[in-house]
């Protein structure tokens, strides 16, 4: 759905074909919700408020037969200069051919990623433990998690592979793509605004940071994991 801001500011005006259509893609816990909220605060951008192609979400509940029809009829049917939605990996692989969809609808990609994949995993597992994937209220109730060594290995490998598949897919299918790393995104969003072709202006997110502690404070077996990963290609992720 769109936020109340969008409903008031955009739905009352006649629909138009947006100059830019975009999808926020990548792995979870890379700042995608923060970016969507920031972009939605821009006067010339409408950004869908959740992930419409996740199982059981807006597309599955709609009467549209295809993702393209859903995007044309509902998501992009808004009076805004740039219009977008989130399509993270789990939702992206539910589409039969996302690359053809991007090409047919001229959808550009804002690819968010996180260099420190341990931080992303800590955030993901805390979100699962607390049942709080997007927070309007602040810190997690449970702030410490125990991480299994094999679980970390799989996440480091899989998340890297997914980012590389997005890079390769966009390149192979000639899809416009901006790649922005989590810390760069937190410092500022001018690169994203320039990519979307909208004027630069201050942005404000409705969301609040959920994790407050460092790695060693958030992972109960942090020192053991750091020791076991020492000397591996993943050792750099253990920053505390």
Secondary structure, 3 states (H helix, E strand, C coil): CCCHHHHHHCCCCCCCCCCEEEEEEECCCCCHHHHHHHHHCCCCEEECCCCCCCCCCHHHHCCCCCHHHHHHHHHCCCCCCEEEEECCHHHHCCCCCHHHHHHHHCEEEEEEECCCHHHHHHHHHHHHHHCCCCCCCCCCCCCCECCCHHHHHHHHHHHHHHHHHHHHHHHHCCCCEEEEEHHHHHHCCHHHHHHHCCCCCCCCCCCCCCCCCCHHHHECCHHHHHHHHCCCCCHHHCCC
